[in-house]
């Protein structure tokens, strides 16, 4: 009972205490999310995507570290010129998924169940210019930290005075080039399709989007 109460408290905290909005993650999923985001299963974009590619199963990215980190790092409802989110949504990746077009891919259901479909998206995008050239030196670029700092700045401003960090000149191309260079663009295609959706004019996430949303259970020891 103590863990359930603590988990519920964390769910309410990450959703900004707006009780009329469904949380992005259910209380019974908190232990698995903690394992993948901050515990023994903790990873990062490239190693967790490499594991998914090795298993030929993109869920090993979208439903482990990727989905868990989003669920635990969500913020109160946010808006800038590019997006509006529901409570609990992680705005960095929400904005990336919208502006990259990965939220609205036409073959979404196939992409979620077919590893080759996700990799085909990566090959088509990363093999074309300008990303084919940009990716050659992209891993030396601290673009993720730069964008995260910008979101922190924008969050402190009134919504009417905000800029959209990923809409700024060159930012989306640099993010895409980084994912292409690290081999994670296909993972991101699956990740965006699984973790985010549109609800009216807002972006929703996780359990707000799908009743079957899951964080994978930690491996048995």
Secondary structure, 3 states (H helix, E strand, C coil): CHHHHHHHHHHHHHCCCCCCCCCCCCHHHHHHHHHHHHCCCCCCHHHHHHHHHHHCCCHHHHCCHHHHHHHHCCECCCECCCCEECCCECHHHHHHHHHHCHHHCCCHHHHHHCHHHHHHHHHHHHCCCCHHHHHHHHHHCCHHHHHHHHHHHHHCCCHHHCCCHHHCCCHHHHHHHHHHHHCCHHHHHHHHHHHEEEECCEEEEHHHCCCCCCCCCCCCC
